[in-house]
């Protein structure tokens, strides 16, 4: 079996083990020589999230502007749907200097109705509603007034008599309200 040796420690990894570990590392393309996030890394993250290339149906309309000078991202870029109609995605850097941007997406080909993801939360489902800020989070049980897929915005409430709130579905059973 072929192995790869790392000098000076002498660790030996098989190619399969190395291939498993490499996705956990930040790709070198995320940083530019000037210490900013490489706009090509944003394009790659959006293409991986949407499953379509730039300009294709379902993909970003145009590539990220190469003149962007966004702070270097300390972790992987987080990409999520920004609109229920899936016409834009949000690309976010978790830190240490946080930033976010929105990328327009071409409409998917086909009838459009078949492109919608299955609901993660259905109307009437019990769920956790979390209010998340920079240094805190508070959660309470609530109910979904609308149905929606992960990344979509829905209306929720904490009790029958409470005012409805808008929250984004983070995963099945959890809707988040950002307090940034």
Secondary structure by P-SEA (a helix, b strand, c coil): cbbbbcccccccccaaaaaaacccccccccccccccccaaaaaaaaaaaaccccccccccccccccccccccccccbbbbbccccccbbbbbbcccbbbbbbbbbcccccccccccccccccccbbbbbbbccccbbbbbbbbbcccccccbbbbbbccccccbbbbbbccccbbbbbcc
